[in-house]
Amino acid sequence: MKIGFIGVGNMAKAIIKGLLKNNFESTDILVHSAHQSSYGPFAEKHQLIATKSNQELVRNSDIIVIAVKPYVVKTVIDEVRDDLNHHQLVVSLASGISIEDLQTSLDEQQPILRIMPNVNVEIGEGMTAVVANGDLKMEPFQSGVKIFETVGSTMELDEKDFPIFSAIAGSAPAYAYLFIDALSRAGVKHGLTKASATKIAAQMVKGSAEMVLKSDEIPYALIDKVSSPGGTTVAGLLAMEEAGFSPAVVKGIDATVAKEINH
C-alpha cells in the first residue's frame, strides 16, 4: 500500500511520523510539495520517496492525501485529476472543504475520504473524524480508515459535526497542555520542581483519560469515586467551580467552534 502526501506541513508530518513509529515502511510513503525546501530535508531524514511532481506522486500511490491549505485544494485537484483512477482513494485534510466541494472538482466515481485528525497522531494516540462519499465498510475506504487507525482512533462523523470535533479533538490538546501547565505551576508554588510537577500532572491526565476510555461510567461518576465526603478533593472541586472552571471550558469551545465556522 503506497500512500502519497501532497503538502508536507505540520499535520502531514505528524501523520507520517506516527505511521513510521507504527511500522509503516518509509519506502511506501511518497511526498511532494510546492517548495522542495519544505519537504526535501524531511523526506531525506525519514527516507521517504520524494517525487518530482504531484502527478508523479499520484501515478505511484494507492492513497493520495491532500494536505495543502484549503485555498490551494482546487488547484492541486485540477493538476492531478487526469492521473487519478477509480481504484485510488483521495483523502482530504483541508478544513472547510466538504465532500461535495471535492466531488465537484473530481470525477463522480472517485472515492473520497474527508478526515480531520489531531496532532496526537504523531505518537499513535490520535483522534480522527472520517466521512466518505461511499460506504466506509467497502474498499478503498477501509484501507484509508485503517491508515488512521494505525495512528490512533477514528470516528465516522457527519460533516456538520466537524467544527465541534475540531474544537474538542483538534484545538483542545492546547487546552489540555494549559491545564497540565497550571497544575505544574501549582506544584511549584507548593515546593516541587517544575519538571517533577509537570511529569506528575501529565501522567495523571494520561491515566485519567485511559480510565474514562476504559470505564462504562460517565466522567462525573468517576469524580464521585475520587471524592470523599468532606474531603480535600471536594474542597478543590468546589473552589475550581467557584472560579468558573466548567463555564470557562465551555466558553473556550464555543469560541473555537465560532472561529471554525466563520473561518
Salt bridges, closest charged atoms under 4 A:
ASP28 OD1 - LYS2 NZ 2.85
ASP78 OD2 - LYS74 NZ 3.08
ASP78 OD1 - ARG81 NH2 2.49
ASP83 OD1 - ARG59 NH1 3.13
ASP107 OD1 - HIS86 NE2 3.21
GLU122 OE2 - LYS17 NZ 3.85
GLU159 OE2 - ARG114 NH1 2.88
ASP161 OD1 - LYS160 NZ 3.36
ASP181 OD2 - ARG185 NE 2.62
ASP181 OD1 - LYS194 NZ 3.12
GLU210 OE1 - LYS214 NZ 3.60
GLU217 OE1 - LYS225 NZ 2.62
